[in-house]
Amino acid sequence: MALFNPLNFRENIADSKYILLLPLIGAYELWNSDDSGSKSHLFPYYLLINASIGLFAYRFNVSFSLFILFNVGIFIFVHQTLFNLFPIGFLLLIFNVIALKTLRTLARKYSKCFTFAEFAIVFQCINYYLISIITFNWQYWIDGEFTAYRKLDKFCLICYSTLAFHWIVAKWIRISGLDPIIYLISFPLSLYGFLYHFLHIEPLYWFFNFLSFNQTRIYLLLFWSLVLLLTLLFAYIHTFHTVHRATTTATRKIFHLAISLVYITGIKYDVILLDFASKLILFIFIFIEIIRLSNIPVIISIINTIFDRFRDEKDSGILTLSHIYLLVGCSSPLWLCNNLHHSNQISLASGIMAIGIGDTIASVVGITYGNRRWPKSRKTYLGTFGFFLSHTLSLILFDYYFNGENHLNIFDFQLVIRILILSTISCLYETFTKHVDNLILPLIEYLLIRILF
């Protein structure tokens, strides 16, 4: 019997089953894809399997883990055609070895920032994007073109490639003792240069044309800008002008409300813009976290003041991840979907229903009116009922909002049972989980909606 690797994660929970969550979603998406046999669809799924085997190898301390990773690398190389070159297969094999060593390093250094379940999902995402970056850059230098990527995907991958490169530069700057302001100035300049080089077009011109594509997109951006402005104003006032007021869980739910307004309108009117914007905002959040860890004077003091004011009790390590988890939780249905144009909009709104509506109402009701608590939980009975009721109603209302006259027939007994099953599982998970529900609950909700509806 394999021994568990000694862990020191937050809560010290051994939830190895969550390693399979993303691969299960990927397998279901692949099974229901119109082009499920396409190797371009198989490649992302292989990457998730690859990361999962690495996590299991680490979790159970398997001695032949490198052999398994080697075979998975060969499996990816043999079955994919997008990058059908021996060097790419060789690079993936080397990457697998490096990834396992990196996994051990991250687990030691940042263990208090995660439960193992959160760490598993974060590592799978990092692994997926790093391999995407490698193949993206390799394909360009070999072929001189990006046949496998849409321009929006290219834009995002260039941003993340530049960010990964400058993260290494930031580490070197901190070690060498150079002024970190150099990093702050050089990053936007190099990003602009890379975008110009890879896209073969002036980036700001392309970006402006994309944002002003039609009138609906302009109105949507204006509305989102208003929501952002009001949210930043709230954060500024609460941080610097109401210092005597404690930051409660209900206070933090203002950000849940703001992101719900953005995503509900985005899914309804321009899901492509929403998908692109969510990836760019994640890029900005990660960049801010890198700046915060780089100890840049003045800037870091302002960022830390705001972050500390809204820090969640689960942000116990050196990283502040709650806001990133919130964004990833609401965006993951968009990123996991194979076809945004022809997908079920209710499934795309699963993150909003789970943490934007259900979790928010549960917190407000539980804190305001809840007295009796569940055994071995800080959550109240009334809070759980608030989640169940608000989640059920939001699913019905969102369906009518998105689909109009083609909405689901709520008088269908079997449909009502499926809705009640979904709401019950979601509210019970939110009640008893010790993980950050912003990250994991939307993934579970998305999988359930895809199966039930």
Beta strands, then each sheet from edge to edge (+ up, - down):
end
